């Protein structure tokens, strides 16, 4: 039985962000999870787990872009004993948080920015989840961006590689174009088939 692909979009986005993936991987059953990105990713991870348990059939692979990757990781402890979770694949995910988000949080009261502070409980708890190694995690690290530190235009490479455990694959694309890359789709298909 082919695994069900569950797409988890990033902040300030929607399930349509994965449209190219959905068309390119049309031969797999697919679901899209949408959420309120101002909620803590740990809470949203529990909601994702409930969504997967009640809608997916057979084995599951989670695919998360940006904040959606953090949400997918937060769902692992809530899924591992109830669903055949084959893999988690992330793209441009800020596992180490964002100093820019901290600065934006000083200007804005939007909760998302406090959840992405490098010292926030939401970011710190990702390390514990990754260390448990409950499921294979592959993370595409995007490296083409204009900021002074190595980045993809939104998230630094250091933040994308902040966890011990995932298999990291660097790709020379920016934060959004990663979801439109033929190379990334082909690599994702290989991971799904392995």
C-alpha positions as CSV (number, residue, x, y, z in Angstrom):
1,X,0.0,0.0,0.0
2,X,1.3,3.4,-1.0
3,X,1.8,5.8,2.0
4,X,-0.5,8.7,2.4
5,X,1.3,12.0,2.0
6,X,0.2,14.7,4.5
7,X,1.2,18.2,3.5
8,X,1.7,20.8,6.2
9,X,2.1,24.4,4.9
10,X,4.2,27.1,6.4
11,X,3.2,30.3,8.2
12,X,1.4,33.0,6.2
13,X,0.7,30.3,3.6
14,X,-2.0,27.8,2.7
15,X,-2.1,24.2,1.4
16,X,-1.8,25.6,-2.2
17,X,1.9,26.1,-1.4
18,X,2.3,22.4,-2.1
19,X,0.3,22.4,-5.4
20,X,3.4,21.5,-7.5
21,X,4.2,18.6,-5.2
22,X,0.6,17.4,-5.2
23,X,0.6,17.3,-9.1
24,X,4.1,15.7,-9.3
25,X,3.3,13.1,-6.7
26,X,-0.3,12.4,-7.9
27,X,0.2,8.7,-7.7
28,X,0.1,8.7,-3.9
29,X,-2.9,9.3,-1.6
30,X,-2.7,12.9,-0.3
31,X,-4.1,15.0,2.5
32,X,-3.5,18.7,3.4
33,X,-3.5,20.0,6.9
34,X,-4.2,23.6,7.5
35,X,-3.8,25.4,10.8
36,X,-3.6,28.8,12.6
37,X,0.1,29.7,12.6
38,X,-0.3,32.0,15.6
39,X,-1.0,28.9,17.8
40,X,2.1,27.3,19.4
41,X,3.6,24.6,17.0
42,X,3.4,22.0,19.9
43,X,-0.4,22.6,20.1
44,X,-0.7,22.5,16.3
45,X,1.4,19.3,16.3
46,X,-1.2,17.6,18.5
47,X,-4.0,18.8,16.1
48,X,-2.0,17.4,13.2
49,X,-1.7,14.1,15.0
50,X,-5.5,14.0,15.5
51,X,-6.1,14.9,11.9
52,X,-3.8,12.1,10.7
53,X,-5.3,9.5,13.0
54,X,-8.8,10.3,11.9
55,X,-8.3,10.8,8.1
56,X,-5.2,8.8,6.9
57,X,-5.3,5.1,6.1
58,X,-2.3,3.0,6.0
59,X,1.3,4.2,6.3
60,X,1.9,8.0,6.5
61,X,4.6,10.4,5.4
62,X,4.5,14.0,6.7
63,X,5.8,16.7,4.4
64,X,6.2,20.2,6.1
65,X,7.4,23.5,4.7
66,X,9.0,26.1,6.9
67,X,6.9,26.3,10.2
68,X,5.0,23.3,8.9
69,X,8.2,21.2,9.4
70,X,8.3,22.3,13.0
71,X,4.6,21.4,13.4
72,X,5.3,18.0,11.8
73,X,8.1,17.2,14.2
74,X,5.9,18.3,17.2
75,X,3.3,15.7,16.0
76,X,5.7,12.7,16.1
77,X,5.3,11.8,19.8
78,X,1.5,11.9,19.4
79,X,1.6,9.6,16.3
80,X,4.3,7.1,16.8
81,X,2.3,4.6,18.7
82,X,-1.0,5.0,16.8
83,X,0.0,5.4,13.1
84,X,2.5,3.8,10.8
85,X,4.6,6.9,10.4
86,X,7.2,6.1,7.7
87,X,9.0,9.4,7.4
88,X,8.9,13.1,8.1
89,X,10.3,15.3,5.3
90,X,10.8,19.0,5.9
91,X,11.7,21.9,3.6
92,X,13.3,25.2,4.9
93,X,12.2,24.6,8.5
94,X,13.5,26.9,11.2
95,X,14.4,24.2,13.8
96,X,16.7,26.7,15.6
97,X,14.2,29.5,15.5
98,X,14.8,33.0,14.1
99,X,16.5,36.0,15.6
100,X,14.6,38.0,13.0
101,X,11.4,36.7,14.4
102,X,12.5,37.9,17.8
103,X,13.0,41.4,16.4
104,X,9.7,41.4,14.5
105,X,8.0,40.3,17.7
106,X,9.2,43.5,19.4
107,X,7.4,45.4,16.7
108,X,4.3,43.2,16.4
109,X,2.2,41.4,19.0
110,X,1.6,38.4,16.6
111,X,2.2,35.3,18.7
112,X,4.0,33.5,15.9
113,X,7.1,35.6,16.5
114,X,7.4,34.6,20.1
115,X,7.0,30.9,19.2
116,X,10.0,31.3,16.8
117,X,12.4,32.9,19.3
118,X,15.5,30.7,19.5
119,X,15.1,30.4,23.3
120,X,11.3,29.7,23.2
121,X,10.0,26.4,24.6
122,X,8.6,25.6,21.1
123,X,12.0,25.7,19.6
124,X,13.8,24.0,22.5
125,X,11.4,21.1,22.6
126,X,12.3,20.2,19.0
127,X,15.7,19.1,20.1
128,X,14.2,16.6,22.5
129,X,11.9,15.2,19.9
130,X,14.8,14.9,17.3
131,X,17.0,13.1,19.8
132,X,14.4,10.4,20.4
133,X,14.8,9.3,16.8
134,X,11.3,7.8,16.7
135,X,11.1,8.1,13.0
136,X,13.3,9.0,10.0
137,X,13.5,12.7,9.3
138,X,15.0,14.2,6.2
139,X,15.2,18.0,5.9
140,X,15.9,19.9,2.8
141,X,18.1,22.9,3.7
142,X,17.7,25.8,1.3
143,X,20.8,28.1,0.9
144,X,20.1,30.8,-1.7
145,X,19.2,34.1,0.1
146,X,20.2,37.7,0.3
147,X,20.9,38.1,4.1
148,X,24.4,38.5,5.6
149,X,24.4,35.0,7.2
150,X,24.0,31.9,5.1
151,X,20.3,31.7,4.5
152,X,17.4,31.1,2.1
153,X,15.9,34.6,2.3
154,X,13.8,33.8,5.3
155,X,15.6,31.2,7.5
156,X,19.3,30.8,8.2
157,X,21.1,27.6,7.2
158,X,22.3,27.3,10.9
159,X,18.6,27.3,12.0
160,X,17.6,24.8,9.4
161,X,20.4,22.5,10.6
162,X,20.0,23.1,14.4
163,X,18.8,19.6,15.3
164,X,20.9,16.5,15.7
165,X,19.3,13.5,14.0
166,X,17.7,14.5,10.7
167,X,19.4,13.6,7.4
168,X,20.1,17.0,5.9
169,X,20.1,17.7,2.1
170,X,21.3,21.1,1.0
171,X,19.7,22.6,-2.1
172,X,20.6,25.9,-3.8
173,X,17.2,27.4,-3.9
174,X,15.3,30.0,-1.8
175,X,12.7,29.5,0.9
176,X,9.7,29.4,-1.4
177,X,11.2,28.1,-4.7
178,X,12.1,24.8,-2.9
179,X,8.4,23.8,-3.4
180,X,8.8,24.4,-7.1
181,X,12.1,22.5,-7.7
182,X,12.1,19.5,-9.9
183,X,15.2,18.2,-8.2
184,X,13.6,18.5,-4.7
185,X,10.4,16.7,-6.0
186,X,12.5,13.9,-7.5
187,X,14.5,13.6,-4.3
188,X,11.3,13.5,-2.3
189,X,9.9,10.8,-4.5
190,X,13.1,8.7,-3.9
191,X,12.7,9.1,-0.1
192,X,9.0,8.1,-0.3
193,X,9.9,5.0,-2.3
194,X,12.8,3.9,0.0
